[in-house]
């Protein structure tokens, strides 16, 4: 059994590490490449910085809410079994596999199975709705990234890209 407070601190540390890595990359690698300066349209660091700041703001907000909620003693005594951690762990594993396969097989072949796996793991069981939703999310995201944001998504070894 694990205390809920330990899990909260573990999740906070995980997201704090992500924020630290983002800023470390911005101030080292991205600066050396010359892509971490300039306006919002030509600054490669603007989006990761904005996401890291948003995550930090949410972490601070959660910390403040936890402190004002008070400890009635009940929250501190709550324990979590390892079985309750199975879904979050599997979600992290699925996402890690997705990131590993993204450059190999490309966005279009990796994203739809990722969406299917996440929705299945979170409880959706209607096969046709799962397939339609996964395809719709995948293609809509690709369309937005490639046409609105002008981001070239990884094509993988098959060089799959949709000419919008």
LOVOLO-983815 format. One record per atom (N, C-alpha, C): residue number from 1; residue in three letters; atom name; x, y, z. Coordinates in steps of 0.1 Angstrom, whole numbers, plus 5000, padded with zeros to 4 digits. Layout:
NUM,ala,CA,X,Y,Z
...
***
This chain:
1,unk,N,5008,4988,5000
1,unk,CA,5000,5000,5000
1,unk,C,5009,5013,5000
2,unk,N,5004,5022,4993
2,unk,CA,5011,5035,4991
2,unk,C,5002,5046,4996
3,unk,N,5008,5056,5003
3,unk,CA,5000,5067,5008
3,unk,C,4997,5076,4996
4,unk,N,4985,5082,4996
4,unk,CA,4981,5092,4986
4,unk,C,4990,5104,4985
5,unk,N,4995,5108,4997
5,unk,CA,5005,5120,4997
5,unk,C,5017,5116,4989
6,unk,N,5022,5104,4991
6,unk,CA,5034,5100,4983
6,unk,C,5032,5100,4968
7,unk,N,5020,5096,4964
7,unk,CA,5017,5096,4950
7,unk,C,5016,5111,4945
8,unk,N,5010,5119,4953
8,unk,CA,5009,5133,4949
8,unk,C,5023,5139,4947
9,unk,N,5032,5137,4956
9,unk,CA,5046,5142,4955
9,unk,C,5053,5136,4943
10,unk,N,5050,5123,4941
10,unk,CA,5057,5117,4929
10,unk,C,5052,5123,4916
11,unk,N,5039,5125,4915
11,unk,CA,5034,5132,4903
11,unk,C,5040,5146,4901
12,unk,N,5040,5153,4912
12,unk,CA,5045,5167,4912
12,unk,C,5060,5167,4908
13,unk,N,5068,5158,4913
13,unk,CA,5082,5157,4910
13,unk,C,5083,5153,4895
14,unk,N,5075,5144,4890
14,unk,CA,5075,5141,4876
14,unk,C,5073,5153,4867
15,unk,N,5063,5160,4870
15,unk,CA,5060,5172,4861
15,unk,C,5070,5183,4863
16,unk,N,5076,5184,4875
16,unk,CA,5086,5194,4878
16,unk,C,5099,5190,4870
17,unk,N,5102,5177,4869
17,unk,CA,5113,5173,4860
17,unk,C,5111,5176,4846
18,unk,N,5098,5174,4841
18,unk,CA,5095,5177,4827
18,unk,C,5098,5192,4824
19,unk,N,5093,5201,4834
19,unk,CA,5095,5215,4832
19,unk,C,5110,5218,4832
20,unk,N,5118,5212,4841
20,unk,CA,5132,5214,4842
20,unk,C,5139,5210,4829
21,unk,N,5135,5199,4823
21,unk,CA,5141,5194,4811
21,unk,C,5138,5204,4799
22,unk,N,5125,5208,4799
22,unk,CA,5121,5218,4788
22,unk,C,5130,5230,4788
23,unk,N,5131,5236,4800
23,unk,CA,5139,5249,4801
23,unk,C,5154,5246,4799
24,unk,N,5159,5234,4803
24,unk,CA,5173,5231,4801
24,unk,C,5175,5230,4786
25,unk,N,5166,5224,4779
25,unk,CA,5168,5222,4764
25,unk,C,5167,5236,4757
26,unk,N,5158,5245,4762
26,unk,CA,5157,5258,4756
26,unk,C,5170,5266,4758
27,unk,N,5175,5265,4770
27,unk,CA,5187,5274,4773
27,unk,C,5200,5268,4769
28,unk,N,5200,5255,4764
28,unk,CA,5213,5249,4759
28,unk,C,5211,5246,4744
29,unk,N,5205,5235,4742
29,unk,CA,5204,5230,4728
29,unk,C,5198,5239,4718
30,unk,N,5186,5244,4722
30,unk,CA,5179,5253,4713
30,unk,C,5186,5267,4711
31,unk,N,5192,5272,4721
31,unk,CA,5200,5284,4720
31,unk,C,5212,5282,4711
32,unk,N,5219,5271,4713
32,unk,CA,5230,5268,4704
32,unk,C,5226,5267,4690
33,unk,N,5214,5262,4687
33,unk,CA,5210,5261,4673
33,unk,C,5204,5274,4668
34,unk,N,5203,5284,4676
34,unk,CA,5198,5297,4672
34,unk,C,5183,5297,4670
35,unk,N,5176,5288,4676
35,unk,CA,5161,5288,4674
35,unk,C,5153,5292,4687
36,unk,N,5160,5297,4697
36,unk,CA,5153,5301,4709
36,unk,C,5152,5316,4711
37,unk,N,5153,5323,4700
37,unk,CA,5151,5338,4701
37,unk,C,5142,5343,4690
38,unk,N,5138,5355,4691
38,unk,CA,5130,5361,4680
38,unk,C,5116,5362,4685
39,unk,N,5107,5365,4675
39,unk,CA,5093,5367,4678
39,unk,C,5086,5353,4679
40,unk,N,5073,5354,4682
40,unk,CA,5065,5341,4685
40,unk,C,5064,5332,4672
41,unk,N,5066,5338,4660
41,unk,CA,5064,5330,4648
41,unk,C,5077,5324,4644
42,unk,N,5089,5329,4648
42,unk,CA,5101,5323,4644
42,unk,C,5109,5318,4656
43,unk,N,5103,5317,4667
43,unk,CA,5110,5312,4679
43,unk,C,5106,5298,4682
44,unk,N,5115,5288,4680
44,unk,CA,5112,5274,4682
44,unk,C,5109,5271,4697
45,unk,N,5113,5279,4706
45,unk,CA,5112,5277,4720
45,unk,C,5099,5282,4726
46,unk,N,5092,5290,4718
46,unk,CA,5080,5297,4723
46,unk,C,5069,5287,4728
47,unk,N,5066,5277,4720
47,unk,CA,5056,5267,4723
47,unk,C,5060,5258,4735
48,unk,N,5072,5252,4735
48,unk,CA,5076,5244,4747
48,unk,C,5076,5252,4760
49,unk,N,5081,5265,4758
49,unk,CA,5081,5274,4770
49,unk,C,5067,5276,4775
50,unk,N,5058,5279,4766
50,unk,CA,5044,5282,4770
50,unk,C,5038,5270,4777
51,unk,N,5040,5258,4771
51,unk,CA,5035,5246,4777
51,unk,C,5041,5243,4791
52,unk,N,5054,5245,4792
52,unk,CA,5060,5243,4805
52,unk,C,5055,5253,4816
53,unk,N,5053,5265,4812
53,unk,CA,5048,5275,4821
53,unk,C,5033,5272,4825
54,unk,N,5025,5267,4815
54,unk,CA,5012,5263,4819
54,unk,C,5012,5251,4828
55,unk,N,5021,5241,4826
55,unk,CA,5022,5230,4836
55,unk,C,5026,5235,4849
56,unk,N,5035,5244,4850
56,unk,CA,5040,5250,4863
56,unk,C,5028,5257,4870
57,unk,N,5021,5265,4862
57,unk,CA,5009,5272,4868
57,unk,C,4999,5262,4874
58,unk,N,4996,5251,4866
58,unk,CA,4987,5241,4871
58,unk,C,4992,5234,4884
59,unk,N,5005,5231,4884
59,unk,CA,5011,5225,4896
59,unk,C,5010,5234,4908
60,unk,N,5013,5247,4906
60,unk,CA,5012,5256,4917
60,unk,C,4997,5257,4922
61,unk,N,4988,5258,4912
61,unk,CA,4974,5258,4916
61,unk,C,4970,5246,4924
62,unk,N,4974,5234,4919
62,unk,CA,4971,5222,4926
62,unk,C,4977,5222,4940
63,unk,N,4989,5227,4942
63,unk,CA,4996,5227,4955
63,unk,C,4988,5236,4964
64,unk,N,4983,5248,4959
64,unk,CA,4976,5257,4967
64,unk,C,4962,5251,4971
65,unk,N,4956,5245,4962
65,unk,CA,4943,5238,4965
65,unk,C,4945,5227,4976
66,unk,N,4955,5220,4975
66,unk,CA,4958,5209,4985
66,unk,C,4960,5215,4998
67,unk,N,4967,5227,4999
67,unk,CA,4970,5233,5012
67,unk,C,4958,5239,5018
68,unk,N,4949,5246,5010
68,unk,CA,4937,5252,5015
68,unk,C,4926,5242,5018
69,unk,N,4927,5230,5012
69,unk,CA,4917,5219,5015
69,unk,C,4918,5215,5029
70,unk,N,4930,5216,5034
70,unk,CA,4933,5212,5048
70,unk,C,4934,5197,5049
71,unk,N,4940,5192,5060
71,unk,CA,4941,5178,5062
71,unk,C,4932,5174,5074
72,unk,N,4922,5167,5071
72,unk,CA,4913,5162,5081
72,unk,C,4918,5149,5087
73,unk,N,4930,5145,5083
73,unk,CA,4935,5132,5088
73,unk,C,4931,5121,5079
74,unk,N,4919,5123,5073
74,unk,CA,4914,5112,5064
74,unk,C,4922,5111,5052
75,unk,N,4926,5122,5046
75,unk,CA,4934,5122,5033
75,unk,C,4948,5116,5035
76,unk,N,4954,5119,5047
76,unk,CA,4967,5113,5050
76,unk,C,4967,5098,5052
77,unk,N,4955,5093,5056
77,unk,CA,4955,5079,5059
77,unk,C,4950,5071,5047
78,unk,N,4946,5077,5036
78,unk,CA,4942,5070,5024
78,unk,C,4954,5063,5019
79,unk,N,4952,5051,5015
79,unk,CA,4963,5043,5009
79,unk,C,4958,5038,4995
80,unk,N,4968,5036,4986
80,unk,CA,4965,5031,4973
80,unk,C,4972,5018,4971
81,unk,N,4964,5009,4965
81,unk,CA,4971,4996,4962
81,unk,C,4978,4997,4949
82,unk,N,4987,4988,4947
82,unk,CA,4994,4988,4934
82,unk,C,4985,4986,4922
83,unk,N,4974,4979,4924
83,unk,CA,4965,4976,4913
83,unk,C,4958,4989,4908
84,unk,N,4956,4999,4917
84,unk,CA,4951,5011,4913
84,unk,C,4960,5019,4904
85,unk,N,4973,5016,4905
85,unk,CA,4983,5023,4897
85,unk,C,4985,5017,4883
86,unk,N,4978,5006,4880
86,unk,CA,4980,4999,4868
86,unk,C,4976,5007,4856
87,unk,N,4965,5014,4856
87,unk,CA,4960,5022,4844
87,unk,C,4970,5034,4842
88,unk,N,4973,5042,4852
88,unk,CA,4983,5053,4849
88,unk,C,4996,5048,4844
89,unk,N,5001,5036,4849
89,unk,CA,5014,5031,4845
89,unk,C,5013,5026,4830
90,unk,N,5002,5019,4827
90,unk,CA,5000,5015,4813
90,unk,C,4999,5027,4803
91,unk,N,4992,5038,4808
91,unk,CA,4992,5050,4799
91,unk,C,5006,5055,4797
92,unk,N,5014,5056,4807
92,unk,CA,5028,5060,4805
92,unk,C,5035,5051,4796
93,unk,N,5034,5038,4797
93,unk,CA,5041,5028,4788
93,unk,C,5036,5030,4774
94,unk,N,5023,5031,4772
94,unk,CA,5017,5033,4758
94,unk,C,5023,5046,4752
95,unk,N,5024,5056,4760
95,unk,CA,5029,5069,4754
95,unk,C,5044,5068,4751
96,unk,N,5051,5061,4760
96,unk,CA,5066,5059,4757
96,unk,C,5068,5050,4744
97,unk,N,5060,5040,4742
97,unk,CA,5060,5032,4730
97,unk,C,5057,5041,4718
98,unk,N,5047,5049,4719
98,unk,CA,5043,5058,4708
98,unk,C,5055,5067,4705
99,unk,N,5061,5073,4715
99,unk,CA,5072,5082,4712
99,unk,C,5084,5075,4705
100,unk,N,5086,5063,4709
100,unk,CA,5097,5055,4703
100,unk,C,5094,5051,4689
101,unk,N,5081,5048,4686
101,unk,CA,5077,5044,4672
101,unk,C,5075,5056,4663
102,unk,N,5073,5068,4668
102,unk,CA,5069,5080,4660
102,unk,C,5079,5083,4649
103,unk,N,5091,5083,4652
103,unk,CA,5101,5086,4642
103,unk,C,5103,5074,4632
104,unk,N,5100,5062,4637
104,unk,CA,5103,5050,4629
104,unk,C,5091,5048,4619
105,unk,N,5079,5047,4624
105,unk,CA,5068,5044,4615
105,unk,C,5060,5056,4611
106,unk,N,5062,5068,4617
106,unk,CA,5056,5080,4613
106,unk,C,5043,5083,4621
107,unk,N,5039,5096,4620
107,unk,CA,5028,5101,4627
107,unk,C,5015,5093,4624
108,unk,N,5012,5092,4611
108,unk,CA,4999,5086,4607
108,unk,C,4998,5072,4611
109,unk,N,5008,5064,4611
109,unk,CA,5007,5050,4615
109,unk,C,5008,5048,4630
110,unk,N,5014,5057,4637
110,unk,CA,5015,5056,4652
110,unk,C,5004,5062,4660
111,unk,N,4998,5073,4655
111,unk,CA,4989,5080,4663
111,unk,C,4975,5073,4664
112,unk,N,4970,5068,4654
112,unk,CA,4957,5061,4655
112,unk,C,4957,5049,4665
113,unk,N,4967,5040,4664
113,unk,CA,4968,5030,4675
113,unk,C,4970,5035,4689
114,unk,N,4977,5047,4690
114,unk,CA,4978,5053,4703
114,unk,C,4965,5057,4708
115,unk,N,4957,5064,4700
115,unk,CA,4944,5069,4704
115,unk,C,4935,5057,4708
116,unk,N,4935,5046,4699
116,unk,CA,4927,5034,4702
116,unk,C,4931,5029,4716
117,unk,N,4944,5027,4719
117,unk,CA,4949,5021,4731
117,unk,C,4945,5030,4743
118,unk,N,4946,5043,4742
118,unk,CA,4942,5052,4753
118,unk,C,4927,5051,4756
119,unk,N,4919,5052,4745
119,unk,CA,4905,5051,4747
119,unk,C,4900,5038,4753
120,unk,N,4906,5027,4748
120,unk,CA,4903,5013,4753
120,unk,C,4907,5012,4768
121,unk,N,4919,5017,4771
121,unk,CA,4923,5016,4785
121,unk,C,4915,5024,4795
122,unk,N,4909,5035,4789
122,unk,CA,4901,5044,4798
122,unk,C,4886,5040,4798
123,unk,N,4883,5028,4791
123,unk,CA,4870,5023,4793
123,unk,C,4860,5022,4781
124,unk,N,4864,5029,4770
124,unk,CA,4855,5028,4758
124,unk,C,4856,5014,4752
125,unk,N,4844,5009,4748
125,unk,CA,4844,4995,4743
125,unk,C,4836,4994,4730
126,unk,N,4830,5004,4725
126,unk,CA,4823,5004,4712
126,unk,C,4834,5005,4701
127,unk,N,4836,4993,4694
127,unk,CA,4846,4992,4684
127,unk,C,4845,5003,4673
128,unk,N,4834,5005,4667
128,unk,CA,4832,5014,4656
128,unk,C,4834,5028,4661
129,unk,N,4829,5032,4673
129,unk,CA,4831,5045,4678
129,unk,C,4846,5047,4681
130,unk,N,4853,5037,4686
130,unk,CA,4867,5038,4689
130,unk,C,4875,5041,4676
131,unk,N,4872,5033,4666
131,unk,CA,4879,5035,4653
131,unk,C,4877,5048,4647
132,unk,N,4864,5052,4647
132,unk,CA,4861,5065,4641
132,unk,C,4867,5077,4649
133,unk,N,4866,5076,4662
133,unk,CA,4871,5087,4670
133,unk,C,4887,5088,4669
134,unk,N,4893,5076,4669
134,unk,CA,4908,5076,4668
134,unk,C,4912,5081,4654
135,unk,N,4906,5077,4643
135,unk,CA,4909,5083,4630
135,unk,C,4906,5098,4629
136,unk,N,4895,5102,4635
136,unk,CA,4891,5116,4634
136,unk,C,4901,5125,4642
137,unk,N,4905,5120,4654
137,unk,CA,4914,5128,4662
137,unk,C,4928,5128,4655
138,unk,N,4932,5117,4650
138,unk,CA,4945,5116,4643
138,unk,C,4946,5126,4631
139,unk,N,4936,5125,4622
139,unk,CA,4936,5133,4610
139,unk,C,4933,5148,4613
140,unk,N,4925,5151,4622
140,unk,CA,4922,5165,4626
140,unk,C,4935,5171,4632
141,unk,N,4941,5164,4641
141,unk,CA,4954,5169,4647
141,unk,C,4964,5171,4636
142,unk,N,4966,5162,4627
142,unk,CA,4975,5163,4616
142,unk,C,4972,5175,4607
143,unk,N,4959,5176,4604
143,unk,CA,4955,5188,4596
143,unk,C,4959,5201,4602
144,unk,N,4955,5202,4615
144,unk,CA,4958,5215,4622
144,unk,C,4973,5217,4623
145,unk,N,4981,5207,4627
145,unk,CA,4995,5209,4628
145,unk,C,5002,5213,4614
146,unk,N,4997,5206,4604
146,unk,CA,5004,5208,4591
146,unk,C,4999,5220,4583
147,unk,N,4986,5224,4585
147,unk,CA,4982,5235,4577
147,unk,C,4982,5248,4585
148,unk,N,4977,5248,4597
148,unk,CA,4976,5260,4606
148,unk,C,4989,5263,4612
149,unk,N,4996,5254,4617
149,unk,CA,5009,5256,4624
149,unk,C,5021,5254,4615
150,unk,N,5019,5249,4603
150,unk,CA,5030,5246,4594
150,unk,C,5041,5237,4600
151,unk,N,5037,5227,4607
151,unk,CA,5046,5217,4613
151,unk,C,5047,5205,4604
152,unk,N,5059,5201,4601
152,unk,CA,5060,5188,4593
152,unk,C,5060,5177,4603
153,unk,N,5050,5168,4602
153,unk,CA,5050,5157,4611
153,unk,C,5059,5145,4605
154,unk,N,5064,5137,4614
154,unk,CA,5073,5126,4610
154,unk,C,5066,5117,4601
155,unk,N,5072,5114,4590
155,unk,CA,5067,5104,4580
155,unk,C,5071,5090,4582
156,unk,N,5082,5088,4590
156,unk,CA,5087,5075,4592
156,unk,C,5094,5069,4580
157,unk,N,5097,5056,4581
157,unk,CA,5104,5049,4570
157,unk,C,5096,5049,4557
158,unk,N,5083,5050,4558
158,unk,CA,5074,5050,4546
158,unk,C,5072,5064,4540
159,unk,N,5077,5074,4547
159,unk,CA,5075,5088,4542
159,unk,C,5060,5092,4540
160,unk,N,5052,5088,4549
160,unk,CA,5037,5090,4547
160,unk,C,5034,5104,4552
161,unk,N,5030,5113,4543
161,unk,CA,5026,5126,4545
161,unk,C,5014,5129,4537
162,unk,N,5004,5136,4542
162,unk,CA,4992,5139,4534
162,unk,C,4994,5153,4528
163,unk,N,4992,5155,4515
163,unk,CA,4993,5168,4509
163,unk,C,4980,5175,4511
164,unk,N,4979,5183,4521
164,unk,CA,4967,5191,4524
164,unk,C,4965,5201,4514
***
